[in-house]
Amino acid sequence: MTMIPPPHARSKQQPTALTALTDTRFTTLVTPLVISWIYRGCMVVIAMMTIWWMLLAAAIMTWRNGWMWGVLGLVASPVLGLVVLLIVRVACEAVLLRFHRRG
């Protein structure tokens, strides 16, 4: 039975994005390190877009005979935001799979 050493006993440290960028021998891939930051940035942008569309739908609800379009916008905005977030997540995972197959 093999024992796994605790994290502090491991000699090999995880590379950071800065060390991966300055690696001139290209032994460390930078994409798997920065893809999480790209995904977080996309999450923030998608959340802001979704809130914007919900506010716009609420404003449309105040118009004369616009209540139905406003309700539709309030329902559709979060659904579309989740669909866009799913597409971004699948694209990020596809990039990671592409790099892990090579590595």
C-alpha positions in Angstrom: 0.0 0.0 0.0 1.4 3.3 -1.1 1.1 6.3 1.2 0.6 9.7 -0.4 2.9 12.3 1.1 1.3 15.4 2.7 1.3 18.6 0.6 4.0 20.2 2.6 6.4 17.2 2.0 6.2 17.4 -1.8 9.3 18.8 -3.4 7.8 20.0 -6.6 5.9 23.3 -6.3 3.0 24.3 -8.5 4.0 26.8 -11.2 2.5 30.3 -11.1 1.3 32.2 -14.1 4.3 34.5 -13.9 6.8 31.7 -13.8 5.0 30.0 -16.7 5.1 33.2 -18.7 8.9 33.6 -18.2 9.6 30.0 -18.9 11.8 30.2 -22.1 12.0 26.4 -22.5 8.2 26.1 -22.7 8.0 23.3 -20.2 5.1 24.8 -18.3 1.9 25.6 -20.1 0.3 29.0 -19.2 -3.2 28.3 -20.6 -4.3 25.9 -17.8 -3.1 28.5 -15.3 -5.0 31.5 -16.7 -8.1 29.8 -18.0 -9.8 30.1 -14.6 -9.2 33.8 -14.6 -10.7 34.1 -18.1 -13.7 32.1 -16.9 -14.2 34.3 -13.8 -14.0 37.4 -16.0 -16.6 36.0 -18.3 -18.8 35.2 -15.4 -18.6 38.8 -14.2 -19.4 40.2 -17.6 -22.3 37.8 -18.1 -23.7 38.6 -14.7 -23.6 42.4 -15.5 -25.2 41.8 -18.9 -28.0 39.8 -17.2 -28.6 42.4 -14.6 -28.7 45.1 -17.3 -31.2 43.2 -19.4 -33.4 42.6 -16.3 -33.3 46.3 -15.5 -34.2 47.1 -19.1 -37.1 44.7 -18.9 -38.3 46.3 -15.7 -38.2 49.7 -17.4 -40.2 48.3 -20.4 -42.8 47.0 -18.0 -43.6 50.6 -17.1 -44.4 51.6 -20.6 -48.0 51.6 -21.8 -48.9 48.1 -23.0 -45.3 47.0 -22.4 -45.9 44.8 -19.3 -46.0 41.6 -21.3 -42.6 42.3 -22.9 -41.2 43.3 -19.6 -42.3 40.1 -17.9 -40.9 38.1 -20.9 -37.6 40.0 -20.5 -37.5 39.3 -16.8 -38.0 35.6 -17.3 -35.7 35.3 -20.4 -32.7 37.3 -19.1 -31.5 34.9 -16.4 -32.2 31.9 -18.7 -30.2 33.4 -21.5 -27.4 34.4 -19.1 -27.2 30.8 -17.9 -27.1 29.5 -21.5 -24.2 31.9 -22.4 -22.4 30.9 -19.2 -22.8 27.2 -20.1 -21.4 28.0 -23.6 -18.4 29.8 -22.1 -17.8 26.9 -19.6 -17.9 24.3 -22.4 -15.4 26.4 -24.5 -13.0 26.7 -21.5 -13.2 23.0 -20.8 -12.6 22.2 -24.5 -9.4 24.4 -24.3 -8.3 22.6 -21.2 -8.9 19.2 -22.7 -6.9 20.2 -25.8 -3.9 21.2 -23.7 -4.1 18.3 -21.3 -4.0 15.8 -24.2 -0.7 17.3 -25.4 0.8 17.6 -22.0 
